[in-house]
């Protein structure tokens, strides 16, 4: 039976931090069904169909990724809800056009965390905008900018990119994922 537990988990070192550095957004493609898709053991993605991802940088401690587990024994179903919340300061005309396109599409998104892991959300069904707002703020100290929330419902909790050779490499942080091209911000 495929549901057999085959290992445990130890208490690990306290050497990681929270938060997101950047996201890499690409036009929707059912990546899992593409013939180029290769995910090695431990859900590590090593190859995808040719796709370009555009970098969106975020400020520290403003954005997050959460995966919620949903399992119903009565219906025999399990799925994973990936929720990505992004905050961007300042507004300009380009932002308005980007917001419109993001709301209308269902992109695939790689999330680069502060531990230099690149996580893929919306691999199979894409991500949909589920909320957000554009605000001018009220007081001088208030944020002027926008927030945008993406939600994806997937059969796999999350995918991780094959380890990068490091910042400064071409197509970082997806340089070890064949088929991925990164366009810097």
PASEBA-1860 file (N, C-alpha, C; in nm, 3 decimals):
! residues 185
1> XXXXXXXX> 0.084/-0.119/0.000/0.000/0.000/0.000/0.089/0.125/0.000 ~ 0.052/0.225/-0.076/0.131/0.347/-0.092/0.127/0.438/0.031 ~ 0.042/0.412/0.126/0.029/0.501/0.241/0.110/0.455/0.362 ~ 0.204/0.366/0.343/0.285/0.314/0.452/0.396/0.412/0.488 ~ 0.408/0.445/0.616/0.515/0.533/0.664/0.645/0.454/0.660 ~ 0.750/0.515/0.608/0.876/0.442/0.593/0.996/0.512/0.658 ~ 0.971/0.614/0.738/1.082/0.684/0.803/1.031/0.782/0.907 ~ 1.123/0.833/0.986/1.088/0.930/1.089/1.159/1.062/1.064
9> XXXXXXXX> 1.161/1.145/1.166/1.225/1.277/1.156/1.286/1.312/1.290 ~ 1.411/1.355/1.289/1.477/1.397/1.412/1.456/1.547/1.432 ~ 1.484/1.596/1.553/1.484/1.739/1.577/1.610/1.793/1.511 ~ 1.595/1.885/1.421/1.707/1.936/1.342/1.770/2.058/1.408 ~ 1.879/2.106/1.349/1.950/2.224/1.398/1.865/2.350/1.383 ~ 1.896/2.452/1.459/1.827/2.581/1.451/1.909/2.674/1.363 ~ 1.915/2.640/1.233/2.000/2.717/1.143/1.926/2.770/1.020 ~ 1.796/2.785/1.031/1.720/2.842/0.919/1.644/2.965/0.967
17> XXXXXXXX> 1.601/3.047/0.871/1.524/3.168/0.901/1.400/3.171/0.814 ~ 1.303/3.249/0.855/1.180/3.263/0.779/1.188/3.373/0.675 ~ 1.087/3.379/0.591/1.075/3.488/0.496/1.109/3.453/0.353 ~ 1.078/3.548/0.266/1.094/3.534/0.121/1.183/3.645/0.069 ~ 1.273/3.612/-0.024/1.358/3.711/-0.091/1.293/3.762/-0.219 ~ 1.239/3.668/-0.298/1.185/3.703/-0.429/1.093/3.592/-0.476 ~ 1.010/3.624/-0.576/0.930/3.523/-0.645/0.960/3.534/-0.794 ~ 0.940/3.424/-0.863/0.967/3.415/-1.007/0.839/3.364/-1.070
25> XXXXXXXX> 0.774/3.450/-1.147/0.640/3.421/-1.198/0.646/3.393/-1.347 ~ 0.583/3.281/-1.386/0.577/3.243/-1.527/0.434/3.220/-1.570 ~ 0.408/3.233/-1.700/0.275/3.207/-1.753/0.238/3.061/-1.729 ~ 0.110/3.034/-1.711/0.063/2.901/-1.673/0.103/2.792/-1.772 ~ 0.145/2.681/-1.715/0.174/2.559/-1.788/0.153/2.444/-1.690 ~ 0.079/2.341/-1.731/0.063/2.224/-1.646/0.197/2.151/-1.647 ~ 0.285/2.191/-1.560/0.423/2.141/-1.560/0.432/1.991/-1.537 ~ 0.349/1.939/-1.449/0.356/1.798/-1.410/0.321/1.707/-1.527
33> XXXXXXXX> 0.233/1.750/-1.616/0.191/1.668/-1.730/0.283/1.678/-1.850 ~ 0.372/1.775/-1.851/0.465/1.793/-1.964/0.568/1.681/-1.966 ~ 0.607/1.638/-2.085/0.704/1.528/-2.097/0.841/1.565/-2.043 ~ 0.874/1.694/-2.041/1.004/1.738/-1.992/1.013/1.736/-1.839 ~ 0.899/1.725/-1.769/0.895/1.730/-1.623/0.977/1.616/-1.563 ~ 1.069/1.651/-1.475/1.146/1.551/-1.402/1.153/1.595/-1.257 ~ 1.101/1.512/-1.170/1.110/1.537/-1.026/1.178/1.417/-0.963 ~ 1.296/1.440/-0.912/1.373/1.333/-0.850/1.314/1.298/-0.715
41> XXXXXXXX> 1.380/1.211/-0.644/1.335/1.174/-0.511/1.326/1.298/-0.423 ~ 1.248/1.288/-0.318/1.228/1.399/-0.224/1.162/1.519/-0.290 ~ 1.086/1.496/-0.397/1.008/1.601/-0.464/1.095/1.716/-0.513 ~ 1.213/1.686/-0.560/1.306/1.785/-0.612/1.294/1.793/-0.764 ~ 1.264/1.911/-0.816/1.245/1.931/-0.960/1.381/1.955/-1.025 ~ 1.410/1.877/-1.129/1.536/1.891/-1.201/1.516/1.936/-1.345 ~ 1.393/1.921/-1.400/1.368/1.962/-1.538/1.221/1.994/-1.557 ~ 1.195/2.097/-1.638/1.058/2.137/-1.674/1.057/2.169/-1.824
49> XXXXXXXX> 0.937/2.183/-1.880/0.926/2.230/-2.018/0.981/2.373/-2.023 ~ 1.030/2.414/-2.136/1.089/2.548/-2.151/0.989/2.654/-2.107 ~ 1.031/2.736/-2.013/0.944/2.839/-1.957/1.028/2.953/-1.900 ~ 0.982/3.076/-1.922/1.049/3.196/-1.870/0.978/3.242/-1.743 ~ 1.057/3.277/-1.642/1.005/3.327/-1.515/1.061/3.467/-1.491 ~ 0.974/3.557/-1.445/1.010/3.696/-1.423/1.025/3.721/-1.273 ~ 1.136/3.784/-1.236/1.167/3.807/-1.096/1.089/3.926/-1.039 ~ 1.030/3.905/-0.922/0.966/4.010/-0.844/1.032/4.005/-0.706
57> XXXXXXXX> 1.109/4.107/-0.673/1.176/4.111/-0.542/1.080/4.166/-0.438 ~ 1.094/4.117/-0.315/1.013/4.167/-0.203/1.107/4.210/-0.090 ~ 1.060/4.301/-0.008/1.138/4.346/0.107/1.131/4.240/0.217 ~ 1.234/4.232/0.301/1.235/4.134/0.410/1.114/4.151/0.503 ~ 1.067/4.039/0.552/0.961/4.032/0.653/0.828/4.093/0.608 ~ 0.799/4.086/0.477/0.671/4.139/0.428/0.585/4.035/0.359 ~ 0.642/3.921/0.320/0.570/3.824/0.237/0.589/3.683/0.293 ~ 0.494/3.593/0.259/0.501/3.458/0.316/0.439/3.354/0.223
65> XXXXXXXX> 0.479/3.229/0.246/0.423/3.112/0.178/0.377/3.015/0.285 ~ 0.252/2.968/0.274/0.195/2.871/0.366/0.131/2.760/0.286 ~ 0.150/2.635/0.329/0.083/2.522/0.265/-0.011/2.460/0.369 ~ -0.140/2.460/0.338/-0.241/2.401/0.426/-0.276/2.262/0.376 ~ -0.283/2.165/0.468/-0.315/2.027/0.432/-0.464/2.006/0.448 ~ -0.527/1.943/0.350/-0.671/1.916/0.353/-0.693/1.768/0.321 ~ -0.747/1.694/0.418/-0.770/1.552/0.399/-0.906/1.517/0.458 ~ -0.986/1.442/0.383/-1.120/1.405/0.429/-1.136/1.254/0.420
73> XXXXXXXX> -1.135/1.185/0.535/-1.148/1.039/0.530/-1.284/0.994/0.476 ~ -1.388/1.074/0.496/-1.521/1.037/0.447/-1.527/1.032/0.295 ~ -1.461/1.124/0.228/-1.462/1.123/0.082/-1.337/1.058/0.023 ~ -1.236/1.032/0.108/-1.114/0.968/0.061/-1.025/1.059/-0.022 ~ -1.030/1.190/0.007/-0.952/1.286/-0.072/-0.849/1.358/0.014 ~ -0.742/1.396/-0.051/-0.638/1.479/0.010/-0.589/1.576/-0.094 ~ -0.579/1.703/-0.056/-0.517/1.802/-0.143/-0.447/1.904/-0.056 ~ -0.363/1.985/-0.121/-0.280/2.082/-0.049/-0.306/2.221/-0.105
81> XXXXXXXX> -0.337/2.313/-0.016/-0.364/2.451/-0.055/-0.240/2.535/-0.029 ~ -0.181/2.587/-0.135/-0.062/2.670/-0.126/-0.106/2.816/-0.130 ~ -0.070/2.893/-0.029/-0.110/3.033/-0.018/0.015/3.120/-0.013 ~ 0.027/3.208/-0.111/0.141/3.298/-0.123/0.091/3.440/-0.107 ~ 0.140/3.512/-0.006/0.100/3.650/0.021/0.219/3.741/-0.003 ~ 0.205/3.834/-0.097/0.314/3.923/-0.135/0.277/4.068/-0.106 ~ 0.376/4.147/-0.064/0.357/4.290/-0.039/0.463/4.367/-0.117 ~ 0.419/4.469/-0.191/0.508/4.554/-0.269/0.484/4.700/-0.233
89> XXXXXXXX> 0.590/4.773/-0.196/0.577/4.914/-0.163/0.588/4.998/-0.289 ~ 0.527/5.113/-0.284/0.523/5.212/-0.392/0.434/5.164/-0.506 ~ 0.382/5.259/-0.578/0.294/5.230/-0.692/0.341/5.308/-0.813 ~ 0.327/5.246/-0.929/0.348/5.318/-1.054/0.261/5.256/-1.161 ~ 0.261/5.313/-1.280/0.173/5.267/-1.388/0.201/5.122/-1.426 ~ 0.326/5.078/-1.419/0.359/4.939/-1.453/0.292/4.843/-1.357 ~ 0.286/4.879/-1.229/0.223/4.793/-1.128/0.076/4.767/-1.162 ~ 0.006/4.869/-1.207/-0.137/4.855/-1.238/-0.157/4.752/-1.348
97> XXXXXXXX> -0.076/4.759/-1.452/-0.085/4.663/-1.562/-0.049/4.522/-1.514 ~ 0.057/4.511/-1.431/0.097/4.380/-1.379/-0.013/4.319/-1.292 ~ -0.075/4.398/-1.207/-0.182/4.348/-1.120/-0.295/4.292/-1.204 ~ -0.334/4.365/-1.307/-0.444/4.321/-1.394/-0.411/4.185/-1.457 ~ -0.291/4.171/-1.512/-0.251/4.045/-1.578/-0.244/3.931/-1.476 ~ -0.187/3.957/-1.359/-0.178/3.853/-1.257/-0.316/3.807/-1.210 ~ -0.409/3.900/-1.197/-0.545/3.866/-1.155/-0.619/3.785/-1.262 ~ -0.591/3.810/-1.387/-0.662/3.743/-1.495/-0.602/3.606/-1.529
105> XXXXXXXX> -0.475/3.585/-1.497/-0.409/3.459/-1.532/-0.408/3.361/-1.418 ~ -0.332/3.253/-1.434/-0.308/3.155/-1.327/-0.165/3.103/-1.342 ~ -0.070/3.187/-1.301/0.071/3.157/-1.324/0.125/3.043/-1.238 ~ 0.241/2.993/-1.280/0.325/2.906/-1.197/0.423/2.999/-1.127 ~ 0.453/2.975/-1.001/0.538/3.067/-0.925/0.643/2.989/-0.846 ~ 0.768/3.030/-0.862/0.877/2.980/-0.778/0.898/3.083/-0.667 ~ 0.913/3.038/-0.544/0.933/3.124/-0.428/1.072/3.099/-0.373 ~ 1.157/3.203/-0.373/1.292/3.192/-0.316/1.287/3.238/-0.172
113> XXXXXXXX> 1.310/3.144/-0.079/1.305/3.182/0.062/1.441/3.232/0.110 ~ 1.446/3.277/0.233/1.569/3.333/0.290/1.675/3.228/0.322 ~ 1.645/3.100/0.295/1.742/2.993/0.312/1.794/2.947/0.175 ~ 1.764/3.024/0.071/1.802/2.996/-0.067/1.742/2.868/-0.123 ~ 1.622/2.833/-0.077/1.544/2.724/-0.136/1.443/2.786/-0.231 ~ 1.427/2.726/-0.348/1.326/2.772/-0.444/1.213/2.670/-0.445 ~ 1.094/2.714/-0.403/0.976/2.629/-0.391/0.879/2.659/-0.504 ~ 0.824/2.557/-0.566/0.731/2.574/-0.677/0.587/2.559/-0.629
121> XXXXXXXX> 0.506/2.661/-0.652/0.364/2.654/-0.619/0.283/2.665/-0.748 ~ 0.169/2.595/-0.750/0.085/2.595/-0.868/0.144/2.519/-0.985 ~ 0.219/2.413/-0.957/0.288/2.338/-1.063/0.191/2.274/-1.161 ~ 0.083/2.219/-1.111/-0.010/2.146/-1.197/-0.130/2.230/-1.239 ~ -0.189/2.302/-1.147/-0.313/2.376/-1.175/-0.296/2.527/-1.180 ~ -0.176/2.577/-1.152/-0.152/2.720/-1.153/-0.201/2.786/-1.025 ~ -0.166/2.913/-1.010/-0.205/2.993/-0.894/-0.309/3.096/-0.936 ~ -0.410/3.112/-0.855/-0.512/3.214/-0.881/-0.503/3.322/-0.775
129> XXXXXXXX> -0.525/3.446/-0.816/-0.531/3.555/-0.720/-0.657/3.536/-0.638 ~ -0.640/3.532/-0.505/-0.754/3.512/-0.416/-0.784/3.633/-0.330 ~ -0.703/3.739/-0.344/-0.726/3.859/-0.267/-0.610/3.955/-0.281 ~ -0.623/4.065/-0.213/-0.519/4.167/-0.216/-0.582/4.305/-0.215 ~ -0.498/4.406/-0.212/-0.549/4.542/-0.214/-0.439/4.638/-0.258 ~ -0.482/4.750/-0.308/-0.394/4.861/-0.346/-0.429/4.975/-0.253 ~ -0.328/5.033/-0.187/-0.357/5.136/-0.088/-0.259/5.252/-0.098 ~ -0.313/5.372/-0.074/-0.227/5.491/-0.070/-0.175/5.515/0.070
137> XXXXXXXX> -0.237/5.450/0.171/-0.205/5.480/0.309/-0.275/5.608/0.352 ~ -0.272/5.639/0.480/-0.333/5.761/0.532/-0.227/5.854/0.589 ~ -0.150/5.804/0.684/-0.045/5.884/0.749/0.085/5.873/0.670 ~ 0.178/5.965/0.697/0.307/5.963/0.628/0.379/5.828/0.646 ~ 0.362/5.765/0.759/0.431/5.639/0.788/0.361/5.516/0.735 ~ 0.243/5.533/0.674/0.168/5.419/0.621/0.227/5.371/0.488 ~ 0.206/5.243/0.459/0.253/5.189/0.333/0.168/5.242/0.218 ~ 0.236/5.277/0.112/0.172/5.308/-0.015/0.219/5.199/-0.110
145> XXXXXXXX> 0.127/5.115/-0.154/0.166/5.004/-0.239/0.051/4.907/-0.255 ~ 0.086/4.780/-0.277/-0.020/4.682/-0.295/0.020/4.547/-0.238 ~ -0.082/4.471/-0.203/-0.064/4.332/-0.161/-0.139/4.245/-0.260 ~ -0.090/4.124/-0.278/-0.158/4.031/-0.367/-0.142/3.891/-0.309 ~ -0.252/3.817/-0.302/-0.253/3.682/-0.247/-0.285/3.583/-0.358 ~ -0.202/3.479/-0.370/-0.223/3.372/-0.466/-0.259/3.245/-0.390 ~ -0.349/3.166/-0.447/-0.385/3.037/-0.389/-0.379/2.932/-0.499 ~ -0.320/2.818/-0.466/-0.316/2.704/-0.558/-0.363/2.582/-0.481
153> XXXXXXXX> -0.437/2.496/-0.548/-0.479/2.368/-0.489/-0.415/2.258/-0.572 ~ -0.330/2.179/-0.506/-0.247/2.081/-0.575/-0.255/1.944/-0.508 ~ -0.213/1.841/-0.580/-0.210/1.706/-0.525/-0.078/1.677/-0.452 ~ 0.022/1.759/-0.473/0.150/1.745/-0.403/0.167/1.867/-0.312 ~ 0.217/1.849/-0.188/0.226/1.964/-0.099/0.307/2.079/-0.158 ~ 0.424/2.050/-0.212/0.510/2.153/-0.270/0.627/2.084/-0.338 ~ 0.688/2.151/-0.432/0.806/2.101/-0.501/0.923/2.194/-0.470 ~ 1.044/2.141/-0.469/1.163/2.223/-0.447/1.255/2.210/-0.568
161> XXXXXXXX> 1.320/2.319/-0.606/1.413/2.317/-0.718/1.540/2.246/-0.678 ~ 1.600/2.179/-0.775/1.732/2.121/-0.755/1.826/2.231/-0.708 ~ 1.912/2.201/-0.613/1.997/2.303/-0.550/2.073/2.388/-0.652 ~ 2.069/2.517/-0.631/2.135/2.613/-0.719/2.286/2.614/-0.694 ~ 2.361/2.652/-0.796/2.505/2.670/-0.780/2.535/2.797/-0.701 ~ 2.436/2.884/-0.688/2.452/3.003/-0.605/2.423/3.132/-0.677 ~ 2.403/3.238/-0.599/2.374/3.371/-0.653/2.483/3.411/-0.751 ~ 2.444/3.478/-0.856/2.539/3.522/-0.957/2.546/3.429/-1.077
169> XXXXXXXX> 2.489/3.310/-1.066/2.487/3.219/-1.180/2.372/3.257/-1.274 ~ 2.386/3.224/-1.401/2.280/3.249/-1.498/2.156/3.170/-1.457 ~ 2.041/3.235/-1.459/1.911/3.178/-1.425/1.897/3.141/-1.277 ~ 1.981/3.202/-1.190/1.967/3.182/-1.046/1.828/3.225/-1.002 ~ 1.759/3.153/-0.917/1.794/3.034/-0.842/1.752/2.903/-0.910 ~ 1.714/2.912/-1.037/1.667/2.794/-1.110/1.772/2.741/-1.206 ~ 1.898/2.772/-1.183/2.006/2.733/-1.274/2.024/2.582/-1.286 ~ 1.977/2.504/-1.188/1.987/2.358/-1.197/1.853/2.293/-1.231
177> XXXXXXXX> 1.760/2.371/-1.285/1.632/2.318/-1.334/1.634/2.337/-1.486 ~ 1.659/2.230/-1.558/1.664/2.235/-1.703/1.531/2.285/-1.758 ~ 1.536/2.380/-1.850/1.416/2.436/-1.913/1.372/2.569/-1.855 ~ 1.419/2.603/-1.735/1.379/2.728/-1.671/1.474/2.841/-1.709 ~ 1.415/2.954/-1.748/1.492/3.076/-1.777/1.441/3.185/-1.685 ~ 1.532/3.257/-1.622/1.495/3.364/-1.530/1.529/3.498/-1.591 ~ 1.430/3.589/-1.593/1.452/3.727/-1.636/1.458/3.812/-1.510 ~ 1.576/3.868/-1.477/1.589/3.947/-1.354/1.498/4.070/-1.354
185> X> 1.469/4.120/-1.235/1.383/4.239/-1.220/1.445/4.360/-1.285
END
